[in-house]
Amino acid sequence: MVFSPKMQKMYCPYCDGTDCEEKRGDASVTVCYSCGGEINADEVTSATKCPYCGNYLILDPRVEGEYEPKEILPFKLSKEEAVTAMENEFKKRIFTPNSFLSEKTLENLEGMYVPFFLYDFKSDADYRAEGTKTRHWRSGNYRYTETSYYDIVRKLDVDFKKIPADASVKAPDSVMDLMEPYDYNANVSFDPKYMSGFNGEVYNAPAGEFIERAKQKAIKSVNTLINDSVSGYNTVTKVSSNVALDNDNTEYALFPVWVYKYSWAGKEYVFHVNGQTGKVVGTTPVSLLKVFVYGITKAGLTWALVEIISRLFGGLVS
């Protein structure tokens, strides 16, 4: 039985049964309970696929006790829908070679539950700056300029809820940040059944190791609020800016990501697809031929436009 993102139910791919699962197995994290084959799971793996019989395994000791997440966001996109999301994204990238992804296979696409810590902060911000407003006018033979100076003071108390920071060393931080946002309204209380059919990890280090990334997100948001509130001045010179953060709650959760590894022209490309929203993050190759054709076409259109304008206005002058 595996969890079907499309049906949002447990599904048997052999008899098409739904929600008829039974929990079986033991506490081993090294042996497949189904075929007895050896599992090469590292110390942070919580769910994997047996390389011998193909059964998906959830390693109980890695989803219980201190490793049990409070919440999980179940996959919403199926494999096919994740590939469609990638294809639609690549169509927007006009310089991507036409043959890219022509030999795509679903076997290269793996669903992964990435561990995240969700941080709550209470912030206290104090911002001070000097602003100027300038006006000009003329009287008789004289031109006057008046500059007014203002003390700008902003004090903000902002509460942040569930700022995410991934707790996986394997997952690139920059990519996971671009995966955002997730809709927390779809979060559910953790149940290991949602992990059936996917890979998974436990947090790779305590929450304190990742909190700085979440803090920087909170500080950036506070500064954005402040900057948006300061307007109407000709110049603004910052005098001081302080943001104090108090972390009053932290939760452990699992978020869904499709990971696709694709080899093309001797190079491997890795793409990540948000398993809830379909947002695609990844770099595609660039076709030099497309760049050349685009440049020639643009230059030709520019020349043609200049020629038309020249003849039009030249005729009017004559």
N, C-alpha and C positions, 0 to 999 in steps of 0.2 A: 504494500500500500504506500502510495506517495501522495503528497499534498498537491492538488491541482489548482494552480493560480486562476485558471479560467472558470472552474466551477466553485472555487473556494470551499472545496470539500476534499476529504480523503478519497483517493481513487485507486482502483486496481486495474492496471493496464492489460490484464489477462482476461478477466471476466466482466470488466466494465462495472463492477460493483462500487458502491460509494458508501462511505461512513460505516464500514463493516470491519474495521481494523481491530486487531488484538495485539497487545504488547507482549513481545517475546524477547528472550535474550538473557544476558547476565551482566555482571559488572566489569567484564574484561574490556580493555582498551587496546589489546594487542591481537586478539583472535576473533575472526568472524563467527558469530554464533550459528550462522546458517550452514557454512561449508567447512568451517574449521581452518580456513586459510589464514596466514599471518597478515596482520594489518600494519602497514608502515605509517602509523599516525604520529606526528610530532607532538610535543607537549602542549600545544595550544589548540589542536584539532578537537572539535566537539561533534562533528558530523562528517561522514565521508562515504565513499563507495568502495565496496570490496572489489579488488582487482581480479578476483577469480570467478566469483559467481554473479557479480554485478548488483548485489543487494545493497541498498543504502542503509547505513548504520548510524545510529545516534549513540554516542558514547555516554552512558548514564552518569558516570562520575564527573563529566565535564558540563553537565547541565543541571546539577543538583547542588544543594548546600550553598557555599560561597560563590559558585559559578552559575547559579540559577538567575537568569535575567528577570527583572520585574515585568518588562514588556517585550513584545515582539511585534514587528510590522510584517505581516505575511506577504509573500509575493503576490502581486496583482497581475503582472505581465507574464505570459507563457514564453517558452523559448521562441516560438514562431513570431510572437508579437515583439520580442526583443530584437530579432533580426530585422523585422519590418521597420522598427524605430531607427536602426542603424542605416538601412537603405534610404529612408526618408531624409535622414540627416546628411548623408553623403551627396544626395541630389542637390543640396543647397551649396555644396562646396564645388564651385565651378571648375576648379583646377585639379580635381581628383580624377585619375585615369579611369576611362570607361570600363576597363577590364578588372578594376579593383573589386574584390569581393565576388568575382564571377564564379569562383570555385568554393564558395562558402559551404560549410557543413555544420549541422547542428551539433555534431559530436565535439566541436571545438568550443562550444558555448556551455559554460558551467554556472549554475546558480550558487551564490555564496551569501551566507548570513554573516555580515561584518559586525563585530562588537563595537558598541558606542557607549560612551558615558554622556549622560545628559545633566547639565549643571544649571542650578538655579542661583541667581545672584541678586543681591540688593545693592544698588549703586548710589553713590553720593558724589555729585559732580559740582565743581566750582570753577567757573570760567570768567576771566577778566580780560578786557581788551580796550584799545583806544580807537575810536572811529572818527572819521572826518566827513563833513558834508561841505561841498564847495558850490558857490553860486557866482555868476558873473553878470554884470550889467554895465551899460554905457550911459554917461550923463555929460552932455556937451561934448567937449573934446577929450574927455577922460573915460577910460575903461577901468572898472573896479572889480576886484575879486575879494570875496568874503569867505573865509574858512572857519567853520564851527567845529569845535572838538567835543567829543562825547565820551563819557566813561560807560563802557558796556559791561554789564554784570549779568551772568546767568547762573542760577543754582537749580540743579535738577536732581530729583530722586526717582530713579527708574528701577522697576523690578523686571528681571529677565527670568523666563521659565524655559527649561529644557534646551539650553544651548548645546548643540552636539559637537563632540570631538571623537573621532574614531580611535579605538584602542587596539588597533592591529598594526604591527610593524610591517607586514607584507603589503598592506594597502597604502599606496602613496597618499600622504596627507593632502597634497594639492588637488589630487583627483577626488578624494572623498569630500573635500570642501565644495568642489564644483558639482558634486552629486546633489547637493541641497537645492531647494528645500524638500523636506518630507512632510507629508500631511499627518500630523500626530492624531488626528481624529480617527484614523484607521488602526491605531495601535490597539492591541488586545493583550490581556494577561497572558503570560508565557505558558505555552503548552508545547512539549517537545514534538508533538505530531506535526506541527507546522514546518519542522526541519526535515521531515522525511522526503527524500528525493533531492536534497541539496547538500552542499558542503557547509561547514560552519567552523567558527573559531570562538574560543573564550577570550576575554580580555587578556592582553599580553603583559600587562603591568598594572599596578594599583592606580586608582583614579587620580591620585596626586601627580602622577607622571604626565598626565595629559591636560591638566586643568589650565595651564598657561595659554594653550591655543584657544580655549573657550573664553578666557579672560580677554584676549586680544579682540575677539569678535564682539564682546560686550562693549569694550572701550571704543571700538570703531563705530558701533551703533550710537553710543552716547555722543561722540564727537559729531556724527552726522546730524543728530537732533539739534545740537547746539548751533552748528553752522547754518542749518536751515532756518534757525530762528533769528539769525543776524543778517539783516538785509536793509537796503535803503541807504547805505553809506558809500561814499566814494572810495574810501580806503578803510581797512580794518587791520590793526596791528595787535597781535596777541601779546598780552602781558604775562598771563599765567593760565595754566589749565591743569587741574588735578581731578582724577577720577578714582575714587576709592570703591573697592568691590568687596562684598562679604558673601561667601559661598554658604548658603543655608540649607542646601539639599543636593544630593547627587543620586541619579538612578542609572542602572545598568540595563541596556536594551540591545536588541539585535535588529539590524536593518537589511533589506534585501538588495543585492547587487548582482547583475548578470556580468560575467567576465568572459570576453571573447578574445582568443589568441589566433591570429591569422598570419600566415607566412606568405609574402608576396615579393617577387623579384629578389629573393635571397635575404629578406629582412623580415623580422617578426614585428607585428603591430598588435598592441593590446588596447582593447576598448572596454569601457565600463558603461553599463546601462542601469540607470536607477530602476529597480525592480517594481517600483510603485508608479512612477510618473513617466518612465520611458526616456528621460533625459539622457543624452549620449555624450560621453567625454572620451576623447581620443584624437590622435593626430593621424591624418591620412597622407599618403604620398602626393607629390605635386607632379603633374604632367608638364614637362617643359614645352611640349608641342602646343598644349592648350594655352599656356602663358604667352607663347610667341604669337599664336593666332589671335588671341585676345588683344595683345598689344598692337598688332598690325591693323586689326579691325577698328580698334578705338582711334588709332592715328588716322586711318582712312576716313572715318566718320567726322573727325575733327577738321580734317583738311576740307572735306566736302562742305561742311557747315560754314567754314571761313570763306570758301570760294563763293557760296551762294550769297552770303551777307555782303561780300565785296562787290559782286556784280549788281546786287540789288541797290545798294547805296551809291555805287559808282554810277549806275544809270540815272539815279535821281539827281545826282550832282550835275551830270552833264546836261 
